Amino acid sequence: MGYYVLTASGGDYAIDTLALYYSRFGELYTLSVDDVINRDTFPSFVNWFEKRAEEKERRRREKARRNKDHQPSEKIVSEHANKLT
């Protein structure tokens, strides 16, 4: 579904079939997109999906920035090492 949503929101490909592969059983099931998607409500789902992805990316970047800010600088490490010797 994620790939279909991405193509529906401006991707370069058209997807008309979705598939589920159950590797344990060697079974492949295919479904028509029209059997899965409600065309009336799908635009609001795409909107929700995009907002959720943007929010997750924003949180990921904030976390990465916080982790970077909390890493000790070389000076602090060097001062600590000097105290140990």
C-alpha positions in Angstrom: 0.0 0.0 0.0 2.8 2.4 0.8 4.2 2.2 -2.7 0.8 2.7 -4.2 0.2 5.8 -2.0 3.6 7.2 -3.1 2.8 6.7 -6.8 -0.7 8.3 -6.2 0.9 11.4 -4.7 3.1 12.1 -7.7 5.1 9.0 -8.6 6.3 8.1 -12.0 4.6 4.7 -12.2 1.1 3.5 -12.4 0.2 0.6 -10.1 -3.0 -1.3 -10.8 -2.3 -4.6 -9.0 -1.3 -5.2 -5.4 0.3 -8.5 -4.4 1.0 -10.4 -1.2 3.6 -13.2 -1.2 3.6 -15.8 1.6 7.1 -17.1 1.3 6.5 -19.9 3.9 3.8 -21.4 1.7 5.1 -20.2 -1.7 1.8 -18.5 -2.4 1.3 -15.3 -4.3 -2.0 -13.5 -4.0 -2.9 -10.6 -6.3 -5.6 -8.0 -5.9 -6.8 -5.3 -8.2 -6.3 -1.8 -6.6 -9.9 -1.1 -7.3 -10.9 -4.0 -5.0 -8.9 -2.5 -2.2 -9.1 1.3 -2.6 -12.2 3.4 -2.0 -11.8 6.1 -4.6 -14.0 8.5 -2.7 -12.0 8.4 0.6 -8.5 7.7 -0.9 -7.5 11.3 -1.3 -8.0 12.0 2.4 -6.0 8.8 3.1 -3.1 10.0 0.9 -3.2 13.4 2.8 -3.0 11.6 6.2 -0.2 9.3 4.9 1.9 12.3 3.7 1.4 14.2 6.9 2.3 11.2 9.0 5.5 10.6 6.9 6.4 14.3 7.2 5.9 14.2 11.0 8.0 11.0 11.4 10.8 12.6 9.3 10.7 15.7 11.4 11.0 13.7 14.6 13.8 11.6 13.1 15.8 14.8 12.2 15.2 16.3 15.6 16.4 13.2 17.3 19.5 13.1 15.1 20.2 16.7 15.9 19.8 16.1 19.6 22.1 13.2 19.5 24.7 15.2 17.7 24.3 18.1 20.2 24.9 15.7 23.1 28.0 14.0 21.7 31.1 15.1 23.7 33.5 17.4 21.8 37.1 16.4 21.3 38.1 19.0 23.8 36.0 17.4 26.6 37.3 13.9 25.7 40.9 15.2 25.7 40.5 17.0 29.1 39.0 13.8 30.6 41.8 11.7 29.2 44.4 14.1 30.6 42.8 13.8 34.1 43.2 10.0 33.9 46.9 10.1 33.2 
